[in-house]
Amino acid sequence: MLKLYSMDFNSAGQRVRTALHLKRVPFEYVSVKDIGWDAYRKINPQGLMPTLDIGGGRLFAQSTAILEYLEESYPEPALLPMNPVERAECRAFAQHIACDMHPLHVTRVRKHLMSFGLTEAQTHEWYRHWMTVGLTALEENLRRRPRRGDFCFGDRPTLADLYLVPQVMNGRRYKTDLSPFPLIGAIDAACRALPAFQSGMPERQSDFSPPTQPSPARGEG
């Protein structure tokens, strides 16, 4: 059985959890909270989450690589459109979040900003600024595309939706104004109505604890 190392508020891990549930792939959830960071770094020297252990001493990190492995190893239901142009567009949408938005928001970046004298409130404003910039581009991307279903790329969830939902969730936690993004809001609602997305949510994980302040997981990849 696959083994996924993650924790409740780990956006990159949430992408993978949701994909596993969509594809109905059994897996064991191992909380980094439970095993501790020292033990986890022996598993993944980078110290970022998630990590997928596929057995036989083979494991790898980085959610994009994990999702590609799952798509190739468990092809149904597909997480990419059939049309090659739309497949590229879907990957680009997901990578916009993974590469241009998500890295600016993780705790280690905000903590480093505070080492230069920024207050925590200022780092939260930093978060909201870059979240708004990123969501504005994604909303325009969706507006320009012909809508053929309730999700980013049609009538079923794809990689784009797996990346979008955790990002929107974090935007809410940091009190980002989401009202300018009605298309994103509608897609997020459609995704959150699905059992697989619900099962991937932080509050459905065995290690869930309500955050005392908005702070994403310690390390994400």
C-alpha positions as CSV (number, residue, x, y, z in Angstrom):
1,M,0.0,0.0,0.0
2,L,1.2,3.5,-0.8
3,K,2.2,5.6,2.2
4,L,1.8,9.4,2.2
5,Y,3.7,11.6,4.6
6,S,1.9,14.9,5.1
7,M,-0.1,16.9,7.7
8,D,-3.5,18.5,7.9
9,F,-2.6,22.0,6.7
10,N,-0.2,21.0,3.9
11,S,-1.6,22.4,0.7
12,A,0.8,20.3,-1.5
13,G,-0.2,17.2,0.4
14,Q,-3.9,18.1,0.0
15,R,-3.5,18.0,-3.8
16,V,-2.1,14.5,-3.5
17,R,-4.7,13.3,-1.0
18,T,-7.5,14.5,-3.2
19,A,-6.0,12.8,-6.3
20,L,-5.6,9.5,-4.4
21,H,-9.3,9.7,-3.3
22,L,-10.4,10.7,-6.9
23,K,-8.6,7.7,-8.3
24,R,-9.7,5.4,-5.4
25,V,-6.2,4.4,-4.6
26,P,-5.8,3.0,-1.1
27,F,-3.0,4.7,0.9
28,E,-1.8,5.0,4.5
29,Y,-1.7,8.6,5.8
30,V,1.3,9.3,8.0
31,S,1.3,12.6,9.9
32,V,4.6,14.4,10.1
33,K,3.2,15.9,13.4
34,D,3.1,12.4,14.8
35,I,6.6,11.2,13.7
36,G,8.3,14.5,14.3
37,W,10.5,16.6,12.0
38,D,13.8,14.9,12.9
39,A,12.4,11.5,11.8
40,Y,10.8,13.0,8.7
41,R,14.1,14.6,7.5
42,K,15.6,11.1,7.6
43,I,12.8,10.1,5.1
44,N,13.0,13.3,3.1
45,P,16.2,15.3,3.6
46,Q,14.6,18.4,2.0
47,G,12.2,18.4,4.9
48,L,9.3,19.5,2.7
49,M,5.9,17.8,2.3
50,P,4.5,15.6,1.0
51,T,6.5,12.5,0.4
52,L,5.0,9.4,-1.2
53,D,6.5,5.9,-0.3
54,I,5.5,3.4,-3.0
55,G,7.3,0.5,-1.3
56,G,10.5,-1.4,-2.0
57,G,12.5,1.5,-0.7
58,R,11.3,3.8,-3.4
59,L,9.9,7.2,-2.4
60,F,9.8,10.6,-3.8
61,A,8.7,14.2,-2.9
62,Q,7.3,17.2,-4.7
63,S,3.6,17.1,-5.3
64,T,3.8,17.7,-9.0
65,A,6.1,14.6,-9.5
66,I,3.8,12.6,-7.2
67,L,0.7,13.6,-9.2
68,E,2.4,12.7,-12.5
69,Y,3.4,9.3,-11.1
70,L,-0.2,8.7,-9.9
71,E,-1.6,9.8,-13.3
72,E,0.7,7.4,-15.1
73,S,0.3,4.5,-12.7
74,Y,-3.4,4.8,-12.1
75,P,-4.8,6.4,-15.3
76,E,-8.5,6.3,-14.4
77,P,-10.1,8.7,-13.9
78,A,-7.7,10.9,-15.8
79,L,-6.5,14.1,-14.3
80,L,-5.7,15.7,-17.6
81,P,-7.9,16.5,-20.6
82,M,-7.7,14.3,-23.7
83,N,-6.9,17.1,-26.1
84,P,-3.2,17.8,-26.2
85,V,-3.6,21.5,-26.3
86,E,-5.9,21.5,-23.3
87,R,-3.5,19.1,-21.5
88,A,-0.8,21.8,-21.9
89,E,-3.2,24.5,-20.8
90,C,-4.2,22.5,-17.8
91,R,-0.6,21.9,-16.8
92,A,0.2,25.6,-17.3
93,F,-2.7,26.5,-15.0
94,A,-1.5,24.2,-12.3
95,Q,2.1,25.3,-12.6
96,H,1.0,28.9,-12.3
97,I,-0.2,28.0,-8.8
98,A,2.7,25.6,-8.0
99,C,5.5,27.8,-9.2
100,D,4.4,31.4,-9.2
101,M,1.9,31.6,-6.2
102,H,2.5,28.8,-3.7
103,P,6.2,29.4,-3.0
104,L,5.6,33.0,-2.0
105,H,3.1,32.0,0.7
106,V,4.8,29.2,2.6
107,T,5.9,29.7,6.3
108,R,9.6,29.6,5.7
109,V,9.4,32.5,3.2
110,R,7.3,34.6,5.6
111,K,9.6,33.9,8.5
112,H,12.6,35.0,6.5
113,L,10.8,38.2,5.6
114,M,10.3,38.8,9.4
115,S,14.1,38.4,9.8
116,F,14.4,41.6,7.8
117,G,12.2,43.5,10.2
118,L,8.7,42.9,8.8
119,T,6.0,42.4,11.3
120,E,3.7,39.3,11.1
121,A,0.9,41.6,10.0
122,Q,3.0,42.9,7.1
123,T,3.8,39.3,6.0
124,H,0.1,38.6,6.0
125,E,-0.4,41.6,3.7
126,W,2.4,40.3,1.5
127,Y,0.5,37.0,1.4
128,R,-2.8,38.7,0.4
129,H,-1.0,40.9,-2.2
130,W,0.5,38.0,-4.1
131,M,-2.6,35.9,-3.7
132,T,-4.6,38.6,-5.3
133,V,-2.1,39.0,-8.2
134,G,-2.2,35.3,-8.9
135,L,-5.9,34.8,-8.6
136,T,-6.5,37.8,-10.9
137,A,-4.5,36.1,-13.6
138,L,-6.2,32.8,-13.1
139,E,-9.6,34.4,-13.2
140,E,-8.8,36.1,-16.5
141,N,-7.4,32.8,-17.8
142,L,-10.7,31.1,-17.0
143,R,-12.8,34.0,-18.4
144,R,-11.0,33.7,-21.8
145,R,-11.7,29.9,-22.0
146,P,-15.0,28.6,-23.3
147,R,-16.8,27.0,-20.3
148,R,-18.0,23.5,-20.8
149,G,-18.6,22.3,-17.3
150,D,-18.3,23.1,-13.6
151,F,-14.6,22.7,-13.4
152,C,-11.5,24.4,-14.7
153,F,-11.3,22.3,-17.8
154,G,-14.6,20.7,-18.4
155,D,-17.1,18.5,-16.6
156,R,-14.7,16.6,-14.4
157,P,-11.8,17.7,-12.1
158,T,-8.3,17.9,-13.4
159,L,-4.9,18.8,-12.1
160,A,-5.9,22.4,-12.3
161,D,-8.7,21.9,-9.8
162,L,-6.4,19.9,-7.5
163,Y,-4.1,22.9,-7.3
164,L,-6.8,25.6,-7.2
165,V,-8.8,24.4,-4.2
166,P,-6.1,24.4,-1.6
167,Q,-4.9,27.8,-2.8
168,V,-8.4,29.3,-2.5
169,M,-8.7,27.8,1.0
170,N,-5.5,29.5,2.1
171,G,-6.7,32.7,0.6
172,R,-9.8,32.5,2.9
173,R,-7.6,31.8,5.9
174,Y,-5.6,34.9,5.2
175,K,-8.7,37.0,4.7
176,T,-8.0,37.7,1.0
177,D,-10.9,39.4,-0.7
178,L,-12.2,36.7,-3.1
179,S,-15.2,38.6,-4.4
180,P,-13.5,39.7,-7.6
181,F,-13.1,36.1,-8.7
182,P,-16.6,34.6,-9.4
183,L,-15.4,32.0,-11.8
184,I,-12.8,30.7,-9.3
185,G,-15.5,30.8,-6.6
186,A,-17.9,28.7,-8.6
187,I,-15.3,26.1,-9.5
188,D,-14.1,25.9,-5.9
189,A,-17.7,25.3,-4.7
190,A,-18.2,22.6,-7.3
191,C,-15.0,20.8,-6.2
192,R,-15.8,21.1,-2.5
193,A,-19.1,19.4,-3.1
194,L,-17.3,16.2,-4.3
195,P,-16.5,13.5,-1.7
196,A,-12.9,13.1,-2.9
197,F,-12.2,16.8,-2.3
198,Q,-14.0,16.7,1.0
199,S,-11.8,13.7,2.1
200,G,-8.7,15.6,1.2
201,M,-9.6,18.6,3.4
202,P,-7.5,19.4,6.5
203,E,-10.4,18.8,8.9
204,R,-10.8,15.3,7.6
205,Q,-7.3,14.2,8.5
206,S,-6.5,12.2,11.6
207,D,-4.0,14.9,12.8
208,F,-6.3,17.9,12.3
209,S,-6.2,20.6,14.9
210,P,-7.8,24.0,14.3
211,P,-5.1,26.6,13.7
212,T,-4.6,29.3,16.3
213,Q,-3.5,31.7,13.6
214,P,-3.4,31.5,9.8
215,S,-0.1,29.7,9.2
216,P,0.4,27.1,6.4
217,A,2.3,24.0,7.1
218,R,6.0,24.2,8.0
219,G,7.3,22.9,4.7
220,E,5.6,22.2,1.4
221,G,6.7,21.0,-2.0
